[in-house]
Amino acid sequence: MIDANTAVQKAYAFLDEMKDRLDLKDLSLEEVEFSEDGNAWRVTLSFSGSTVASEKMTDSKPPRSYKLFIIDGETGDLVSMKIWPSKHRD
């Protein structure tokens, strides 16, 4: 079983691999929780910067993006990454 720190490191590592596709600024850890079923960590990271969608916006300040990472509690493998929470999307 991996701990919370390892789950967070895995989420950060995945974003680091995506740095060529995302303009990551002001990266921040928002939330960490263990799933109710005990199988996965839910890690929410946020950042400001441009993505393909936000580059089309004319606003001078890019919106903050939130990513929810589901990390397997046993293996530490990335299960999924989602835009989170959806209410932050325009």
PyRosetta script that sets phi, psi and omega in degrees:
from pyrosetta import init, pose_from_sequence

init()
pose = pose_from_sequence("MIDANTAVQKAYAFLDEMKDRLDLKDLSLEEVEFSEDGNAWRVTLSFSGSTVASEKMTDSKPPRSYKLFIIDGETGDLVSMKIWPSKHRD")
pose.set_psi(1, 131.3)
pose.set_omega(1, 177.4)
pose.set_phi(2, -88.3)
pose.set_psi(2, 156.5)
pose.set_omega(2, 178.8)
pose.set_phi(3, -95.7)
pose.set_psi(3, 176.8)
pose.set_omega(3, -177.2)
pose.set_phi(4, -61.2)
pose.set_psi(4, -41.1)
pose.set_omega(4, -179.7)
pose.set_phi(5, -60.8)
pose.set_psi(5, -41.0)
pose.set_omega(5, 179.2)
pose.set_phi(6, -66.6)
pose.set_psi(6, -41.0)
pose.set_omega(6, 178.4)
pose.set_phi(7, -61.6)
pose.set_psi(7, -42.6)
pose.set_omega(7, 178.4)
pose.set_phi(8, -64.1)
pose.set_psi(8, -43.5)
pose.set_omega(8, 177.9)
pose.set_phi(9, -59.1)
pose.set_psi(9, -39.6)
pose.set_omega(9, 178.9)
pose.set_phi(10, -64.1)
pose.set_psi(10, -41.8)
pose.set_omega(10, 179.0)
pose.set_phi(11, -64.5)
pose.set_psi(11, -46.1)
pose.set_omega(11, 177.5)
pose.set_phi(12, -60.8)
pose.set_psi(12, -40.4)
pose.set_omega(12, -179.3)
pose.set_phi(13, -62.8)
pose.set_psi(13, -39.6)
pose.set_omega(13, 178.9)
pose.set_phi(14, -64.8)
pose.set_psi(14, -44.3)
pose.set_omega(14, 177.3)
pose.set_phi(15, -62.2)
pose.set_psi(15, -36.7)
pose.set_omega(15, 178.3)
pose.set_phi(16, -61.7)
pose.set_psi(16, -37.5)
pose.set_omega(16, 177.6)
pose.set_phi(17, -67.1)
pose.set_psi(17, -24.6)
pose.set_omega(17, -177.7)
pose.set_phi(18, -92.9)
pose.set_psi(18, 3.5)
pose.set_omega(18, -172.0)
pose.set_phi(19, -60.0)
pose.set_psi(19, -22.6)
pose.set_omega(19, 177.1)
pose.set_phi(20, -72.5)
pose.set_psi(20, -21.3)
pose.set_omega(20, -178.1)
pose.set_phi(21, -103.3)
pose.set_psi(21, -17.0)
pose.set_omega(21, -177.6)
pose.set_phi(22, -125.7)
pose.set_psi(22, 140.1)
pose.set_omega(22, 175.0)
pose.set_phi(23, -92.2)
pose.set_psi(23, 94.3)
pose.set_omega(23, -173.8)
pose.set_phi(24, -91.7)
pose.set_psi(24, 118.3)
pose.set_omega(24, 175.2)
pose.set_phi(25, -131.7)
pose.set_psi(25, 145.4)
pose.set_omega(25, 175.4)
pose.set_phi(26, 55.2)
pose.set_psi(26, 50.3)
pose.set_omega(26, 179.4)
pose.set_phi(27, -66.5)
pose.set_psi(27, 134.3)
pose.set_omega(27, -175.4)
pose.set_phi(28, -143.0)
pose.set_psi(28, 141.1)
pose.set_omega(28, 172.3)
pose.set_phi(29, -82.6)
pose.set_psi(29, 125.4)
pose.set_omega(29, -178.3)
pose.set_phi(30, -101.5)
pose.set_psi(30, -49.9)
pose.set_omega(30, -176.2)
pose.set_phi(31, -148.9)
pose.set_psi(31, 150.6)
pose.set_omega(31, 171.5)
pose.set_phi(32, -140.2)
pose.set_psi(32, 129.1)
pose.set_omega(32, 175.2)
pose.set_phi(33, -150.1)
pose.set_psi(33, 150.8)
pose.set_omega(33, 176.6)
pose.set_phi(34, -90.4)
pose.set_psi(34, 135.1)
pose.set_omega(34, -177.1)
pose.set_phi(35, -62.4)
pose.set_psi(35, 153.2)
pose.set_omega(35, -179.3)
pose.set_phi(36, -61.6)
pose.set_psi(36, -30.5)
pose.set_omega(36, -179.6)
pose.set_phi(37, -82.6)
pose.set_psi(37, -4.1)
pose.set_omega(37, 176.1)
pose.set_phi(38, 75.3)
pose.set_psi(38, 18.5)
pose.set_omega(38, -177.0)
pose.set_phi(39, -106.3)
pose.set_psi(39, -15.8)
pose.set_omega(39, -172.1)
pose.set_phi(40, -153.0)
pose.set_psi(40, 156.6)
pose.set_omega(40, 171.2)
pose.set_phi(41, -98.2)
pose.set_psi(41, 139.7)
pose.set_omega(41, 174.4)
pose.set_phi(42, -109.4)
pose.set_psi(42, 114.3)
pose.set_omega(42, -176.6)
pose.set_phi(43, -118.6)
pose.set_psi(43, 122.9)
pose.set_omega(43, 177.7)
pose.set_phi(44, -108.5)
pose.set_psi(44, 123.1)
pose.set_omega(44, 175.5)
pose.set_phi(45, -116.1)
pose.set_psi(45, 150.2)
pose.set_omega(45, 175.5)
pose.set_phi(46, -131.1)
pose.set_psi(46, 159.2)
pose.set_omega(46, 176.8)
pose.set_phi(47, -158.2)
pose.set_psi(47, 157.1)
pose.set_omega(47, 170.6)
pose.set_phi(48, -104.4)
pose.set_psi(48, 159.4)
pose.set_omega(48, -177.8)
pose.set_phi(49, 137.4)
pose.set_psi(49, -179.5)
pose.set_omega(49, -175.5)
pose.set_phi(50, -101.6)
pose.set_psi(50, 144.0)
pose.set_omega(50, 169.3)
pose.set_phi(51, -121.8)
pose.set_psi(51, 177.5)
pose.set_omega(51, 179.7)
pose.set_phi(52, -54.9)
pose.set_psi(52, -43.6)
pose.set_omega(52, -178.1)
pose.set_phi(53, -68.5)
pose.set_psi(53, -43.6)
pose.set_omega(53, -175.3)
pose.set_phi(54, -76.1)
pose.set_psi(54, -20.3)
pose.set_omega(54, 177.5)
pose.set_phi(55, -64.3)
pose.set_psi(55, -24.9)
pose.set_omega(55, -178.6)
pose.set_phi(56, -79.7)
pose.set_psi(56, -12.5)
pose.set_omega(56, -178.4)
pose.set_phi(57, -80.4)
pose.set_psi(57, 150.2)
pose.set_omega(57, -178.8)
pose.set_phi(58, -94.1)
pose.set_psi(58, -10.2)
pose.set_omega(58, 179.2)
pose.set_phi(59, -57.4)
pose.set_psi(59, 136.5)
pose.set_omega(59, -177.2)
pose.set_phi(60, -72.3)
pose.set_psi(60, -24.4)
pose.set_omega(60, 179.1)
pose.set_phi(61, -106.4)
pose.set_psi(61, 115.9)
pose.set_omega(61, -179.3)
pose.set_phi(62, -61.9)
pose.set_psi(62, 145.5)
pose.set_omega(62, 178.5)
pose.set_phi(63, -68.6)
pose.set_psi(63, 157.7)
pose.set_omega(63, 176.4)
pose.set_phi(64, -79.5)
pose.set_psi(64, 133.7)
pose.set_omega(64, 178.0)
pose.set_phi(65, -104.0)
pose.set_psi(65, 141.4)
pose.set_omega(65, 178.8)
pose.set_phi(66, -120.0)
pose.set_psi(66, 130.4)
pose.set_omega(66, 178.9)
pose.set_phi(67, -123.1)
pose.set_psi(67, 129.8)
pose.set_omega(67, 176.4)
pose.set_phi(68, -102.2)
pose.set_psi(68, 121.5)
pose.set_omega(68, 178.8)
pose.set_phi(69, -107.1)
pose.set_psi(69, 130.6)
pose.set_omega(69, 172.8)
pose.set_phi(70, -103.6)
pose.set_psi(70, 118.7)
pose.set_omega(70, -176.8)
pose.set_phi(71, -114.0)
pose.set_psi(71, 125.3)
pose.set_omega(71, 179.1)
pose.set_phi(72, -57.4)
pose.set_psi(72, 127.2)
pose.set_omega(72, -176.6)
pose.set_phi(73, -68.0)
pose.set_psi(73, -25.2)
pose.set_omega(73, 179.5)
pose.set_phi(74, -88.9)
pose.set_psi(74, -50.8)
pose.set_omega(74, -171.7)
pose.set_phi(75, -94.8)
pose.set_psi(75, -22.9)
pose.set_omega(75, -175.1)
pose.set_phi(76, 80.7)
pose.set_psi(76, 7.3)
pose.set_omega(76, 178.8)
pose.set_phi(77, -74.8)
pose.set_psi(77, 148.1)
pose.set_omega(77, 174.4)
pose.set_phi(78, -72.8)
pose.set_psi(78, 124.6)
pose.set_omega(78, 177.8)
pose.set_phi(79, -93.2)
pose.set_psi(79, -44.1)
pose.set_omega(79, 178.5)
pose.set_phi(80, -160.3)
pose.set_psi(80, 162.0)
pose.set_omega(80, 171.7)
pose.set_phi(81, -134.9)
pose.set_psi(81, 130.6)
pose.set_omega(81, -178.2)
pose.set_phi(82, -132.9)
pose.set_psi(82, 156.1)
pose.set_omega(82, 168.9)
pose.set_phi(83, -71.6)
pose.set_psi(83, 128.9)
pose.set_omega(83, -174.3)
pose.set_phi(84, -146.5)
pose.set_psi(84, 146.1)
pose.set_omega(84, -21.1)
pose.set_phi(85, -76.0)
pose.set_psi(85, 156.6)
pose.set_omega(85, -174.3)
pose.set_phi(86, -63.3)
pose.set_psi(86, -22.3)
pose.set_omega(86, -179.9)
pose.set_phi(87, -68.5)
pose.set_psi(87, -14.8)
pose.set_omega(87, 177.7)
pose.set_phi(88, -82.6)
pose.set_psi(88, -10.1)
pose.set_omega(88, 179.3)
pose.set_phi(89, -82.9)
pose.set_psi(89, 145.1)
pose.set_omega(89, 175.4)
pose.set_phi(90, -104.4)
pose.dump_pdb("model.pdb")
